[in-house]
Amino acid sequence: MAKELPKWAQDEIKNAKFGKPESLTRTGYILEIYDKDNKIDAQLYEEVEDGRRIITLDLPKKTKTTDLMKGVVYEFTFNSVKAPLSKKLIDLLKKEMEIDMDAIYQFELTQLEAMDVDSGTSSSSESEEE
């Protein structure tokens, strides 16, 4: 059975202070589409800052999940924001939960472009204009 985090740790995570967004571009493909939550899981060929190659991306409101295809190679452009955790919380997660984590990351898709792998050109583009 999973251990529950103490209230102070839950509060720190819930109230994490995220830094400025950094725009990243990576290629990969969609693993899963979550229509209800307007999110996707993406498998990236190049890792993000913390070494992961699988990330969950929040989709722009105007993106239709029905237009997305699993297994198709895309170029993902997204904002990455990071909230560092306190040393006390890092130590708790490592000792009590066996989780090696020093920050929380959020990823928000800004542009998605399907890649035509055969010819090396792109075939479609979606972007958010706000």
MDAnalysis code that builds the backbone (N, CA, C; Angstrom):
import MDAnalysis as mda
import numpy as np

u = mda.Universe.empty(390, n_residues=130, atom_resindex=np.repeat(np.arange(130), 3), trajectory=True)
u.add_TopologyAttr("name", ["N", "CA", "C"] * 130)
u.add_TopologyAttr("resid", np.arange(1, 131))
u.add_TopologyAttr("resname", ["MET", "ALA", "LYS", "GLU", "LEU", "PRO", "LYS", "TRP", "ALA", "GLN", "ASP", "GLU", "ILE", "LYS", "ASN", "ALA", "LYS", "PHE", "GLY", "LYS", "PRO", "GLU", "SER", "LEU", "THR", "ARG", "THR", "GLY", "TYR", "ILE", "LEU", "GLU", "ILE", "TYR", "ASP", "LYS", "ASP", "ASN", "LYS", "ILE", "ASP", "ALA", "GLN", "LEU", "TYR", "GLU", "GLU", "VAL", "GLU", "ASP", "GLY", "ARG", "ARG", "ILE", "ILE", "THR", "LEU", "ASP", "LEU", "PRO", "LYS", "LYS", "THR", "LYS", "THR", "THR", "ASP", "LEU", "MET", "LYS", "GLY", "VAL", "VAL", "TYR", "GLU", "PHE", "THR", "PHE", "ASN", "SER", "VAL", "LYS", "ALA", "PRO", "LEU", "SER", "LYS", "LYS", "LEU", "ILE", "ASP", "LEU", "LEU", "LYS", "LYS", "GLU", "MET", "GLU", "ILE", "ASP", "MET", "ASP", "ALA", "ILE", "TYR", "GLN", "PHE", "GLU", "LEU", "THR", "GLN", "LEU", "GLU", "ALA", "MET", "ASP", "VAL", "ASP", "SER", "GLY", "THR", "SER", "SER", "SER", "SER", "GLU", "SER", "GLU", "GLU", "GLU"])
u.atoms.positions = np.array([
    [0.841, -1.189, 0.000],
    [0.000, 0.000, 0.000],
    [0.883, 1.249, 0.000],
    [0.509, 2.226, -0.804],
    [1.303, 3.446, -0.939],
    [1.202, 4.305, 0.319],
    [2.322, 4.888, 0.684],
    [2.340, 5.800, 1.829],
    [1.748, 7.139, 1.396],
    [1.127, 7.811, 2.357],
    [0.567, 9.130, 2.069],
    [1.561, 10.195, 2.512],
    [1.663, 11.245, 1.714],
    [2.553, 12.350, 2.057],
    [1.983, 13.142, 3.226],
    [2.862, 13.655, 4.102],
    [2.379, 14.530, 5.179],
    [1.752, 15.797, 4.591],
    [0.899, 16.443, 5.374],
    [0.165, 17.620, 4.896],
    [1.109, 18.718, 4.398],
    [2.210, 18.968, 5.113],
    [3.137, 20.023, 4.696],
    [3.698, 19.739, 3.294],
    [3.968, 18.453, 3.000],
    [4.516, 18.075, 1.695],
    [3.458, 18.235, 0.606],
    [2.220, 17.820, 0.905],
    [1.117, 17.999, -0.044],
    [0.915, 19.478, -0.353],
    [0.974, 20.321, 0.700],
    [0.799, 21.770, 0.512],
    [1.909, 22.355, -0.357],
    [3.148, 21.917, -0.126],
    [4.265, 22.433, -0.930],
    [4.077, 22.079, -2.399],
    [3.665, 20.849, -2.675],
    [3.459, 20.425, -4.057],
    [2.292, 21.181, -4.686],
    [1.201, 21.302, -3.936],
    [0.000, 21.983, -4.439],
    [0.268, 23.455, -4.741],
    [1.135, 24.089, -3.928],
    [1.413, 25.519, -4.076],
    [2.763, 25.793, -4.727],
    [3.244, 24.842, -5.510],
    [4.554, 24.989, -6.162],
    [4.601, 26.259, -7.006],
    [5.721, 26.948, -6.939],
    [5.921, 28.187, -7.690],
    [6.718, 27.879, -8.955],
    [6.027, 27.987, -10.087],
    [6.659, 27.680, -11.362],
    [7.412, 28.888, -11.895],
    [8.534, 28.618, -12.541],
    [9.354, 29.662, -13.139],
    [8.819, 30.081, -14.495],
    [9.662, 30.790, -15.228],
    [9.283, 31.266, -16.556],
    [9.257, 30.099, -17.539],
    [8.300, 30.138, -18.493],
    [8.238, 29.056, -19.479],
    [9.432, 29.082, -20.423],
    [9.887, 27.901, -20.779],
    [10.958, 27.743, -21.759],
    [10.355, 27.004, -22.946],
    [10.521, 27.566, -24.138],
    [9.980, 26.924, -25.332],
    [10.950, 25.860, -25.831],
    [10.424, 24.640, -26.036],
    [11.229, 23.517, -26.510],
    [10.589, 22.922, -27.752],
    [11.397, 22.346, -28.618],
    [10.898, 21.629, -29.790],
    [11.535, 20.248, -29.784],
    [10.701, 19.228, -29.863],
    [11.160, 17.845, -29.885],
    [10.317, 17.071, -30.893],
    [10.886, 16.011, -31.444],
    [10.111, 15.139, -32.328],
    [9.766, 13.864, -31.572],
    [8.684, 13.243, -31.997],
    [8.241, 12.007, -31.358],
    [6.859, 11.638, -31.868],
    [6.148, 10.873, -31.074],
    [4.812, 10.445, -31.485],
    [3.891, 10.374, -30.271],
    [2.600, 10.360, -30.542],
    [1.588, 10.335, -29.486],
    [1.371, 8.897, -29.041],
    [1.463, 8.679, -27.734],
    [1.208, 7.361, -27.148],
    [-0.266, 7.199, -26.763],
    [-0.826, 8.251, -26.167],
    [-2.200, 8.188, -25.663],
    [-2.844, 9.561, -25.782],
    [-4.144, 9.563, -26.049],
    [-4.915, 10.801, -26.154],
    [-5.993, 10.767, -25.076],
    [-6.052, 11.805, -24.251],
    [-7.043, 11.904, -23.181],
    [-8.044, 13.000, -23.549],
    [-9.122, 12.602, -24.240],
    [-10.125, 13.557, -24.719],
    [-10.706, 14.401, -23.585],
    [-11.109, 13.737, -22.507],
    [-11.794, 14.416, -21.402],
    [-10.907, 15.471, -20.739],
    [-9.623, 15.159, -20.599],
    [-8.691, 16.066, -19.925],
    [-7.977, 17.010, -20.884],
    [-8.162, 16.807, -22.193],
    [-7.498, 17.608, -23.224],
    [-5.971, 17.565, -23.062],
    [-5.457, 16.324, -22.951],
    [-4.020, 16.082, -22.787],
    [-3.607, 14.925, -23.689],
    [-2.304, 14.846, -23.930],
    [-1.745, 13.690, -24.624],
    [-0.471, 13.251, -23.910],
    [-0.166, 11.967, -24.028],
    [1.142, 11.461, -23.635],
    [1.952, 11.338, -24.913],
    [3.168, 11.845, -24.886],
    [4.031, 11.805, -26.067],
    [5.339, 11.100, -25.738],
    [5.785, 10.263, -26.666],
    [7.098, 9.623, -26.600],
    [8.024, 10.473, -27.461],
    [9.050, 11.047, -26.847],
    [9.963, 11.941, -27.561],
    [11.247, 11.212, -27.929],
    [11.835, 11.576, -29.068],
    [13.117, 11.003, -29.473],
    [14.265, 11.666, -28.721],
    [14.079, 12.935, -28.326],
    [15.099, 13.667, -27.567],
    [14.533, 13.940, -26.173],
    [15.353, 13.758, -25.151],
    [14.864, 13.929, -23.783],
    [14.653, 15.389, -23.412],
    [13.845, 15.602, -22.354],
    [13.651, 16.930, -21.791],
    [14.644, 17.101, -20.642],
    [14.612, 18.242, -19.968],
    [15.620, 18.615, -18.973],
    [15.902, 17.542, -17.913],
    [14.856, 16.893, -17.409],
    [15.078, 15.921, -16.329],
    [15.368, 14.505, -16.842],
    [15.562, 14.367, -18.154],
    [15.952, 13.077, -18.718],
    [14.808, 12.231, -19.259],
    [13.566, 12.668, -19.016],
    [12.418, 11.890, -19.505],
    [12.281, 11.988, -21.011],
    [11.723, 10.930, -21.592],
    [11.372, 10.925, -23.006],
    [9.872, 10.736, -23.201],
    [9.156, 10.436, -22.124],
    [7.689, 10.355, -22.171],
    [7.153, 11.462, -21.277],
    [6.331, 12.338, -21.873],
    [5.764, 13.459, -21.116],
    [4.272, 13.574, -21.408],
    [3.561, 14.212, -20.481],
    [2.151, 14.530, -20.685],
    [2.073, 16.008, -21.043],
    [1.410, 16.292, -22.164],
    [1.272, 17.659, -22.650],
    [-0.169, 18.132, -22.502],
    [-0.357, 19.330, -21.944],
    [-1.665, 19.980, -21.948],
    [-1.867, 20.543, -23.343],
    [-3.049, 20.308, -23.913],
    [-3.344, 20.789, -25.263],
    [-4.016, 22.154, -25.221],
    [-3.769, 22.995, -26.237],
    [-4.508, 24.255, -26.340],
    [-5.993, 23.952, -26.483],
    [-6.840, 24.833, -25.958],
    [-8.289, 24.615, -25.988],
    [-8.830, 24.402, -27.403],
    [-8.233, 25.065, -28.391],
    [-8.764, 24.953, -29.755],
    [-8.308, 23.689, -30.494],
    [-7.400, 22.916, -29.902],
    [-6.943, 21.683, -30.545],
    [-8.002, 20.603, -30.375],
    [-8.382, 19.998, -31.487],
    [-9.360, 18.905, -31.462],
    [-8.604, 17.591, -31.351],
    [-8.880, 16.836, -30.286],
    [-8.184, 15.564, -30.099],
    [-8.518, 14.583, -31.216],
    [-9.662, 14.763, -31.873],
    [-10.036, 13.866, -32.974],
    [-9.126, 14.061, -34.192],
    [-8.423, 15.198, -34.282],
    [-7.502, 15.454, -35.389],
    [-6.128, 14.821, -35.156],
    [-5.874, 14.327, -33.949],
    [-4.570, 13.773, -33.606],
    [-4.531, 12.279, -33.883],
    [-3.343, 11.779, -34.224],
    [-3.195, 10.356, -34.535],
    [-2.038, 9.757, -33.741],
    [-2.296, 8.631, -33.118],
    [-1.240, 7.903, -32.410],
    [-0.287, 7.294, -33.425],
    [0.990, 7.248, -33.059],
    [1.976, 6.576, -33.893],
    [2.521, 7.399, -35.043],
    [1.928, 8.553, -35.335],
    [2.417, 9.428, -36.400],
    [3.554, 10.280, -35.820],
    [4.618, 10.476, -36.586],
    [5.734, 11.297, -36.113],
    [5.355, 12.773, -36.227],
    [5.476, 13.473, -35.097],
    [5.162, 14.898, -35.022],
    [6.385, 15.668, -34.545],
    [6.384, 16.942, -34.870],
    [7.309, 17.875, -34.229],
    [6.460, 18.630, -33.218],
    [6.790, 18.474, -31.940],
    [6.061, 19.119, -30.852],
    [6.817, 20.369, -30.435],
    [6.141, 21.511, -30.394],
    [6.700, 22.713, -29.794],
    [5.851, 22.975, -28.558],
    [6.513, 23.115, -27.415],
    [5.779, 23.252, -26.163],
    [6.547, 24.099, -25.169],
    [5.788, 24.659, -24.219],
    [6.388, 25.393, -23.121],
    [6.606, 24.441, -21.960],
    [7.781, 24.515, -21.377],
    [8.131, 23.716, -20.203],
    [8.315, 24.678, -19.040],
    [7.621, 24.411, -17.932],
    [7.815, 25.220, -16.722],
    [8.214, 24.298, -15.580],
    [9.061, 24.822, -14.708],
    [9.655, 24.027, -13.639],
    [9.432, 24.708, -12.299],
    [9.063, 23.893, -11.289],
    [8.942, 24.380, -9.914],
    [9.890, 23.538, -9.052],
    [10.982, 24.135, -8.570],
    [11.911, 23.378, -7.733],
    [11.266, 23.020, -6.389],
    [11.660, 21.884, -5.837],
    [11.164, 21.436, -4.537],
    [12.197, 21.749, -3.458],
    [11.730, 21.888, -2.216],
    [12.641, 22.158, -1.096],
    [13.484, 20.918, -0.795],
    [14.640, 21.135, -0.168],
    [15.524, 20.022, 0.199],
    [14.788, 19.058, 1.123],
    [13.987, 19.597, 2.035],
    [13.225, 18.768, 2.977],
    [12.280, 17.816, 2.222],
    [11.581, 18.324, 1.192],
    [10.652, 17.504, 0.418],
    [11.414, 16.505, -0.469],
    [12.516, 16.942, -1.059],
    [13.347, 16.045, -1.881],
    [13.802, 14.854, -1.037],
    [14.277, 15.129, 0.185],
    [14.740, 14.063, 1.079],
    [13.597, 13.135, 1.476],
    [12.423, 13.685, 1.794],
    [11.259, 12.872, 2.154],
    [10.871, 11.943, 1.011],
    [10.784, 12.486, -0.205],
    [10.400, 11.682, -1.361],
    [11.403, 10.542, -1.591],
    [12.695, 10.846, -1.424],
    [13.733, 9.840, -1.667],
    [13.709, 8.744, -0.589],
    [13.622, 9.152, 0.695],
    [13.711, 8.182, 1.789],
    [12.410, 7.416, 2.013],
    [11.286, 8.115, 2.007],
    [10.004, 7.489, 2.350],
    [9.273, 6.878, 1.159],
    [9.427, 7.486, -0.013],
    [8.655, 7.044, -1.183],
    [9.522, 6.395, -2.263],
    [10.848, 6.456, -2.072],
    [11.798, 5.943, -3.061],
    [11.600, 6.614, -4.425],
    [11.342, 7.928, -4.381],
    [11.170, 8.733, -5.589],
    [12.315, 9.733, -5.642],
    [13.071, 9.704, -6.736],
    [14.198, 10.624, -6.911],
    [13.724, 11.778, -7.784],
    [13.312, 12.857, -7.130],
    [12.698, 13.982, -7.848],
    [13.060, 15.276, -7.141],
    [13.504, 16.288, -7.904],
    [13.866, 17.556, -7.281],
    [13.047, 18.740, -7.806],
    [12.111, 18.470, -8.716],
    [11.288, 19.549, -9.272],
    [10.024, 18.951, -9.887],
    [9.024, 19.809, -10.053],
    [7.797, 19.448, -10.749],
    [7.833, 20.162, -12.088],
    [7.462, 19.454, -13.144],
    [7.445, 20.026, -14.488],
    [6.030, 19.994, -15.049],
    [5.697, 21.011, -15.829],
    [4.455, 21.021, -16.594],
    [4.806, 21.365, -18.031],
    [4.088, 20.725, -18.963],
    [4.355, 20.918, -20.383],
    [3.057, 21.293, -21.079],
    [3.092, 22.402, -21.842],
    [1.913, 22.884, -22.551],
    [2.239, 23.011, -24.037],
    [1.506, 22.246, -24.845],
    [1.725, 22.252, -26.284],
    [1.367, 23.609, -26.878],
    [2.226, 24.148, -27.730],
    [1.926, 25.404, -28.424],
    [1.773, 25.187, -29.921],
    [2.475, 24.173, -30.459],
    [2.365, 23.880, -31.889],
    [2.666, 22.406, -32.121],
    [1.952, 21.856, -33.084],
    [2.094, 20.447, -33.423],
    [2.129, 20.334, -34.937],
    [3.163, 19.688, -35.447],
    [3.294, 19.561, -36.893],
    [3.585, 18.114, -37.244],
    [2.709, 17.501, -38.041],
    [2.933, 16.126, -38.485],
    [4.082, 16.117, -39.482],
    [4.967, 15.152, -39.336],
    [6.127, 15.055, -40.215],
    [5.871, 13.982, -41.261],
    [6.221, 14.286, -42.505],
    [6.136, 13.307, -43.582],
    [7.500, 12.634, -43.635],
    [7.610, 11.479, -42.989],
    [8.902, 10.816, -42.832],
    [9.479, 10.383, -44.176],
    [8.627, 9.980, -45.137],
    [9.104, 9.502, -46.430],
    [9.849, 10.573, -47.215],
    [9.311, 11.795, -47.241],
    [9.929, 12.839, -48.064],
    [10.729, 13.852, -47.255],
    [10.652, 13.763, -45.919],
    [11.395, 14.696, -45.085],
    [10.744, 16.064, -44.982],
    [9.488, 16.185, -45.397],
    [8.783, 17.464, -45.281],
    [7.613, 17.322, -44.329],
    [7.089, 18.453, -43.882],
    [5.950, 18.405, -42.969],
    [4.659, 18.487, -43.761],
    [3.577, 17.921, -43.174],
    [2.328, 17.846, -43.924],
    [1.192, 18.674, -43.344],
    [1.204, 18.955, -42.063],
    [0.128, 19.782, -41.498],
    [0.630, 20.508, -40.273],
    [-0.100, 21.527, -39.884],
    [0.330, 22.336, -38.751],
    [-0.863, 22.816, -37.956],
    [-0.717, 22.808, -36.646],
    [-1.719, 23.385, -35.763],
    [-0.975, 24.247, -34.782],
    [-1.502, 25.426, -34.505],
    [-0.876, 26.247, -33.498],
    [-1.931, 27.031, -32.746],
    [-1.523, 27.529, -31.584],
    [-2.435, 28.286, -30.739],
    [-2.064, 29.765, -30.865],
    [-3.051, 30.572, -31.163],
    [-2.834, 32.019, -31.232],
    [-3.685, 32.654, -30.148],
    [-3.069, 33.212, -29.115],
    [-3.830, 33.867, -28.043],
    [-3.359, 35.279, -27.860],
])
